[in-house]
């Protein structure tokens, strides 16, 4: 039976796949710097830890941009917002590719992130609305899958290409592809205005729920733990594990495959056992990052641990995203944006702390140590969510039982005889 949107369960409209392609490009640009870090640092005349600010700046731009742009464009036509976001994204990469100044490249990354935040927050709502109620969760998975696939395909290919063309080559490619994506969005997304009932007050009112902020806190911490290590994984692999620089993209593919597997696993298990899935995955992530400190001096174990880091860390993402969106109800735009902000708050804080640890006496083992601590903290909001869910379920059961007893104890009414 078709859903309200006109789609049938299991079949997604083509526009969802077009939007997922956009998130693929934006996921690639967010994480590609990790694979190009030494080249960018050398060409722009800064240290490796300083160049890591390019990842931090993008994350900060997403933190600010996602909720700000979501509210600023709330009443604008969605298609126009998406095309504008991709256009700014394209221009940001052109500016970065043409510049020799670290400051200019840093600023372009921040502006590009603002556009990415707008695209993600609006695109998420467009995709789930187009998919309909029966397919909304699957559409969410496809959108996140585009981001995850960027780690499997986009980042390794861009890193590999950067070894031959320099770091500017991937930036030129992303500019061209985002321009093509803007044209595709203009063609395949219907030109319809935003819904009249969209309300800023309703969007803000949806933020009053405690479980929503626990889910956002878990999203922030798990991504911070993983990205604290991933940001500086290239020097860890080359200088500590002894992996040749040309083989680093292969290890990044292993991380991407793990992240894709984790996203799929979380999506499938999260509906049935959300808290068991997230708590187990977060604990496993902290353990894997801890093991990376003594075991990353071997190419085989280092590669395996990078794969497992993606697998366990990204298992948490779709579950906490779904939990947050469930709390939002009929006002999903701002919550969607804040979920993006939460992930990127973790990325910004994790990469910044990891950069400080890298410059300390801890050296290359500093980022995994920072990641371990942050990932372990993820257990706190997850356990609080589990306790809240259990207590709420207990109250529902108690009320249901009391109602049943009341009805059972109430004397049966005998119909009157007339």
C-alpha positions as CSV (number, residue, x, y, z in Angstrom):
1,X,0.0,0.0,0.0
2,X,1.5,3.4,-0.9
3,X,2.4,5.8,1.9
4,X,1.2,9.3,2.2
5,X,4.0,10.5,0.1
6,X,3.0,8.2,-2.7
7,X,5.9,5.8,-2.3
8,X,5.6,2.1,-1.4
9,X,7.5,0.6,1.5
10,X,11.0,-0.5,0.4
11,X,11.2,1.8,-2.6
12,X,12.8,5.2,-2.2
13,X,12.3,8.2,-4.6
14,X,15.2,9.1,-6.8
15,X,15.6,12.5,-5.0
16,X,16.9,10.6,-1.9
17,X,19.8,9.2,-3.9
18,X,20.5,12.6,-5.4
19,X,20.7,14.1,-1.9
20,X,22.9,11.2,-0.7
21,X,25.3,12.0,-3.5
22,X,25.5,15.5,-2.1
23,X,26.3,14.2,1.4
24,X,28.9,12.0,-0.2
25,X,30.8,15.1,-1.5
26,X,30.4,16.9,1.7
27,X,31.6,13.9,3.8
28,X,34.6,13.6,1.5
29,X,35.6,17.2,1.9
30,X,35.2,17.0,5.7
31,X,37.5,14.1,6.2
32,X,39.9,14.3,3.2
33,X,42.2,16.6,5.0
34,X,43.2,13.8,7.3
35,X,44.7,11.9,4.3
36,X,46.4,15.0,2.9
37,X,47.6,16.6,6.1
38,X,51.4,16.3,5.6
39,X,51.2,17.6,2.0
40,X,49.0,20.5,3.0
41,X,51.1,21.4,6.0
42,X,54.3,21.4,3.9
43,X,52.8,23.4,1.0
44,X,51.2,26.0,3.2
45,X,54.2,26.3,5.5
46,X,52.7,25.2,8.8
47,X,53.3,22.2,11.2
48,X,51.2,19.1,10.9
49,X,49.4,19.8,14.2
50,X,48.6,23.3,13.0
51,X,47.3,22.0,9.7
52,X,44.9,19.9,11.8
53,X,43.0,23.1,12.4
54,X,41.6,22.8,8.9
55,X,39.5,19.9,10.2
56,X,38.7,21.8,13.4
57,X,37.6,24.9,11.4
58,X,35.3,22.8,9.2
59,X,33.7,21.2,12.3
60,X,33.2,24.6,13.9
61,X,31.6,25.9,10.8
62,X,29.2,22.9,10.9
63,X,28.5,23.5,14.5
64,X,27.4,27.1,13.9
65,X,26.2,26.7,10.4
66,X,23.8,23.8,10.7
67,X,21.3,25.3,13.3
68,X,21.8,28.9,12.1
69,X,21.3,28.1,8.4
70,X,18.4,25.7,9.2
71,X,16.5,28.5,11.0
72,X,17.5,31.2,8.5
73,X,16.2,29.2,5.6
74,X,13.2,27.6,7.4
75,X,10.7,29.5,5.3
76,X,12.6,29.6,2.0
77,X,12.0,27.2,-0.8
78,X,13.9,24.0,-0.1
79,X,15.3,23.6,-3.6
80,X,16.7,27.1,-3.7
81,X,18.4,26.5,-0.3
82,X,20.0,23.3,-1.5
83,X,21.2,24.8,-4.7
84,X,22.6,27.9,-2.9
85,X,24.4,25.6,-0.4
86,X,26.1,23.6,-3.1
87,X,27.1,26.8,-5.0
88,X,28.8,28.2,-1.9
89,X,30.4,24.8,-1.3
90,X,31.8,24.9,-4.9
91,X,33.1,28.4,-4.5
92,X,34.8,27.6,-1.2
93,X,36.8,24.8,-2.8
94,X,37.8,27.0,-5.7
95,X,39.1,29.7,-3.3
96,X,41.1,27.0,-1.3
97,X,42.6,25.5,-4.5
98,X,43.8,28.8,-5.8
99,X,45.2,30.1,-2.5
100,X,48.7,29.8,-1.1
101,X,47.8,31.2,2.3
102,X,46.9,29.0,5.2
103,X,44.6,31.7,6.7
104,X,42.6,31.9,3.4
105,X,42.3,28.1,3.1
106,X,41.2,28.0,6.8
107,X,38.6,30.7,6.2
108,X,37.3,28.9,3.0
109,X,37.0,25.7,5.0
110,X,34.8,27.5,7.6
111,X,32.6,29.1,4.9
112,X,32.3,25.7,3.1
113,X,31.2,24.2,6.3
114,X,28.4,26.7,6.7
115,X,27.1,25.6,3.3
116,X,27.4,22.0,4.3
117,X,25.4,22.6,7.5
118,X,22.6,24.2,5.5
119,X,22.6,21.4,2.9
120,X,22.5,18.6,5.5
121,X,19.8,20.1,7.7
122,X,17.4,20.8,4.8
123,X,18.4,17.8,2.7
124,X,17.6,15.5,5.6
125,X,14.1,16.8,5.9
126,X,13.5,16.8,2.1
127,X,14.7,13.1,1.9
128,X,12.5,11.8,4.7
129,X,9.5,13.8,3.6
130,X,9.9,12.5,0.0
131,X,10.3,8.9,1.3
132,X,7.2,9.0,3.4
133,X,6.5,7.7,6.9
134,X,7.1,4.0,6.0
135,X,10.5,4.7,4.4
136,X,11.8,7.6,6.5
137,X,14.2,5.4,8.5
138,X,15.6,3.9,5.4
139,X,16.0,7.3,3.8
140,X,17.9,8.4,6.9
141,X,20.2,5.5,6.5
142,X,20.8,6.3,2.8
143,X,21.7,9.9,3.7
144,X,24.1,8.8,6.4
145,X,25.3,6.1,4.1
146,X,26.4,8.8,1.6
147,X,28.5,10.4,4.3
148,X,29.9,7.0,5.3
149,X,30.6,6.0,1.7
150,X,32.7,9.1,1.5
151,X,35.1,7.4,3.9
152,X,35.1,4.2,1.9
153,X,35.6,5.7,-1.6
154,X,35.9,9.5,-1.6
155,X,38.6,10.0,1.0
156,X,40.9,7.2,-0.1
157,X,40.6,8.2,-3.8
158,X,41.2,11.9,-3.0
159,X,44.2,11.0,-0.8
160,X,45.6,8.8,-3.5
161,X,45.0,11.4,-6.2
162,X,46.6,14.0,-3.9
163,X,49.9,12.1,-4.0
164,X,50.1,12.7,-7.8
165,X,48.4,16.1,-8.2
166,X,49.1,17.7,-4.9
167,X,46.4,18.4,-2.4
168,X,44.8,21.0,-4.7
169,X,43.8,18.4,-7.2
170,X,41.1,16.8,-4.9
171,X,39.8,20.3,-4.1
172,X,39.4,21.1,-7.8
173,X,37.6,17.8,-8.3
174,X,35.2,18.5,-5.4
175,X,34.5,22.0,-6.8
176,X,33.5,20.6,-10.2
177,X,31.4,17.7,-8.8
178,X,29.5,20.0,-6.4
179,X,28.7,22.3,-9.3
180,X,27.3,19.3,-11.2
181,X,25.4,18.3,-8.0
182,X,23.8,21.7,-7.9
183,X,22.5,21.3,-11.4
184,X,21.1,17.8,-10.6
185,X,19.4,19.2,-7.5
186,X,17.8,21.9,-9.6
187,X,16.5,19.3,-12.0
188,X,15.2,16.5,-9.8
189,X,13.8,18.3,-6.7
190,X,10.3,19.8,-7.2
191,X,10.1,23.5,-7.1
192,X,7.6,23.8,-4.2
193,X,7.5,26.2,-1.3
194,X,8.2,25.4,2.3
195,X,5.1,24.1,4.2
196,X,3.0,27.0,5.5
197,X,2.8,25.4,8.9
198,X,6.5,25.5,9.5
199,X,7.0,27.3,12.9
200,X,10.2,28.6,14.5
201,X,8.4,28.3,17.9
202,X,7.5,24.7,17.3
203,X,11.1,23.9,16.3
204,X,12.5,25.5,19.5
205,X,9.8,23.9,21.6
206,X,10.9,20.4,20.5
207,X,14.3,21.1,22.2
208,X,12.8,21.0,25.7
209,X,13.1,17.2,26.2
210,X,15.9,15.9,28.3
211,X,16.4,12.6,26.3
212,X,17.1,14.7,23.1
213,X,20.1,16.3,24.8
214,X,21.3,13.0,26.1
215,X,21.2,11.6,22.5
216,X,23.0,14.8,21.2
217,X,25.6,14.4,23.9
218,X,26.3,10.8,22.9
219,X,26.6,11.8,19.3
220,X,29.1,14.5,20.2
221,X,31.3,12.3,22.4
222,X,31.5,9.2,20.2
223,X,32.4,11.2,17.1
224,X,34.9,13.2,19.2
225,X,36.6,10.0,20.3
226,X,36.9,8.5,16.9
227,X,38.0,11.7,15.1
228,X,40.5,12.6,17.7
229,X,42.4,9.6,16.5
230,X,41.4,9.7,12.9
231,X,42.5,13.3,12.3
232,X,46.2,12.3,12.9
233,X,46.0,8.8,11.7
234,X,48.4,9.4,8.7
235,X,51.5,10.3,10.8
236,X,50.6,7.5,13.2
237,X,50.5,5.0,10.3
238,X,53.7,6.3,8.6
239,X,55.9,7.2,11.5
240,X,54.9,4.7,14.1
241,X,53.5,1.7,12.2
242,X,56.0,2.0,9.4
243,X,53.4,1.9,6.6
244,X,54.6,3.5,3.3
245,X,52.9,6.8,2.5
246,X,51.5,5.4,-0.7
247,X,49.7,2.6,1.2
248,X,47.9,5.0,3.6
249,X,44.9,5.3,1.3
250,X,44.4,1.6,1.6
251,X,44.2,1.8,5.4
252,X,41.7,4.7,5.0
253,X,39.6,2.4,2.8
254,X,39.7,-0.1,5.7
255,X,38.4,2.6,8.0
256,X,35.7,3.5,5.5
257,X,34.6,-0.1,5.1
258,X,34.4,-0.4,8.9
259,X,32.4,2.8,9.1
260,X,30.0,1.6,6.5
261,X,29.6,-1.7,8.2
262,X,29.0,0.1,11.5
263,X,26.4,2.4,10.0
264,X,24.6,-0.7,8.5
265,X,24.8,-2.6,11.8
266,X,23.5,0.3,13.9
267,X,20.7,0.8,11.5
268,X,19.6,-2.8,11.6
269,X,20.1,-3.5,15.4
270,X,19.1,0.0,16.6
271,X,15.4,-0.4,16.0
272,X,15.2,-3.6,18.1
273,X,17.8,-3.0,20.8
274,X,19.0,0.6,20.6
275,X,20.5,1.0,24.0
276,X,22.2,-2.4,24.1
277,X,23.7,-1.7,20.6
278,X,25.0,1.8,21.4
279,X,26.4,1.0,24.9
280,X,28.2,-2.1,23.6
281,X,29.6,-0.3,20.6
282,X,30.8,2.7,22.6
283,X,32.5,0.5,25.1
284,X,34.2,-1.4,22.3
285,X,35.3,1.8,20.7
286,X,37.0,3.0,23.8
287,X,38.8,-0.4,24.2
288,X,40.0,-0.4,20.6
289,X,41.4,3.2,20.9
290,X,43.1,2.2,24.1
291,X,44.7,-0.9,22.4
292,X,45.9,1.4,19.6
293,X,48.5,2.9,22.0
294,X,50.6,-0.2,22.5
295,X,49.7,-2.1,19.3
296,X,49.9,0.6,16.6
297,X,53.7,0.0,16.1
298,X,52.9,-2.9,13.8
299,X,51.4,-2.4,10.3
300,X,49.0,-5.3,10.5
301,X,47.6,-4.6,14.0
302,X,47.4,-0.9,13.2
303,X,45.4,-1.5,10.1
304,X,43.1,-3.9,11.9
305,X,42.5,-1.4,14.7
306,X,41.7,1.4,12.3
307,X,39.1,-0.8,10.7
308,X,37.6,-1.7,14.0
309,X,37.6,1.9,15.1
310,X,35.3,2.7,12.2
311,X,33.2,-0.3,12.7
312,X,32.4,0.2,16.4
313,X,32.4,4.0,16.4
314,X,30.0,4.4,13.5
315,X,27.6,1.8,14.9
316,X,26.4,4.4,17.4
317,X,25.7,7.2,14.9
318,X,22.4,6.1,13.2
319,X,20.9,5.0,16.5
320,X,21.5,8.2,18.4
321,X,20.4,10.2,15.3
322,X,17.1,8.2,15.2
323,X,16.6,8.7,18.9
324,X,17.1,12.5,18.6
325,X,14.7,12.7,15.6
326,X,12.1,10.7,17.4
327,X,12.1,13.3,20.2
328,X,11.6,16.1,17.7
329,X,8.2,14.8,16.5
330,X,6.7,17.2,13.9
331,X,9.5,19.8,14.2
332,X,12.6,18.0,12.8
333,X,14.5,20.7,11.0
334,X,16.3,22.3,14.0
335,X,16.9,18.9,15.7
336,X,18.4,17.5,12.4
337,X,20.7,20.5,12.4
338,X,21.6,20.2,16.0
339,X,22.5,16.5,15.5
340,X,24.9,17.6,12.8
341,X,26.3,20.3,15.2
342,X,26.7,17.6,17.9
343,X,28.7,15.4,15.7
344,X,30.9,18.3,14.6
345,X,31.3,19.6,18.1
346,X,32.9,16.3,18.9
347,X,35.1,16.5,15.8
348,X,36.3,20.0,16.6
349,X,37.0,19.3,20.3
350,X,38.5,15.9,19.6
351,X,40.8,17.1,16.9
352,X,41.9,20.2,18.8
353,X,42.7,18.2,22.0
354,X,44.4,15.5,19.9
355,X,46.6,18.2,18.2
356,X,47.7,19.4,21.6
357,X,48.4,15.9,22.8
358,X,50.4,15.3,19.6
359,X,52.7,18.2,20.4
360,X,53.2,17.0,24.0
361,X,55.5,14.4,25.3
362,X,52.9,11.7,24.4
363,X,53.7,12.3,20.7
364,X,52.0,10.0,18.2
365,X,50.2,8.0,21.0
366,X,48.6,11.2,22.3
367,X,45.6,11.3,19.9
368,X,44.5,7.7,20.6
369,X,44.8,8.4,24.3
370,X,42.5,11.5,24.0
371,X,40.2,9.4,21.8
372,X,39.9,6.7,24.4
373,X,38.9,9.1,27.2
374,X,36.3,10.9,25.1
375,X,34.8,7.6,23.8
376,X,34.6,6.2,27.3
377,X,32.6,9.3,28.3
378,X,30.0,8.4,25.7
379,X,28.8,5.7,28.1
380,X,27.5,8.3,30.5
381,X,24.6,9.8,28.4
382,X,23.9,6.4,26.9
383,X,23.4,4.8,30.3
384,X,21.3,7.8,31.3
385,X,19.1,7.2,28.2
386,X,18.8,3.5,29.0
387,X,17.8,4.3,32.6
388,X,15.3,7.0,31.5
389,X,13.8,4.5,29.0
390,X,13.5,1.8,31.6
391,X,11.8,4.1,34.1
392,X,9.4,5.4,31.5
393,X,8.5,1.9,30.4
394,X,8.0,0.9,34.1
395,X,5.6,3.9,34.6
396,X,3.6,2.9,31.5
397,X,3.4,-0.7,32.6
398,X,2.3,0.4,36.1
399,X,-0.4,2.7,34.7
400,X,-1.6,0.0,32.4
401,X,-1.7,-2.6,35.3
402,X,-3.6,-0.1,37.5
403,X,-6.2,0.5,34.8
404,X,-6.6,-3.2,34.3
405,X,-7.2,-3.8,38.0
406,X,-9.6,-1.0,38.3
407,X,-11.7,-2.3,35.5
408,X,-11.5,-5.9,36.9
409,X,-12.5,-4.8,40.4
410,X,-15.4,-2.6,39.3
411,X,-18.7,-4.4,39.7
412,X,-20.4,-5.4,36.6
413,X,-23.4,-3.3,35.7
414,X,-26.6,-5.4,35.3
415,X,-28.8,-4.1,32.6
416,X,-32.1,-2.8,34.1
417,X,-35.3,-4.7,33.3
418,X,-38.0,-2.6,31.7
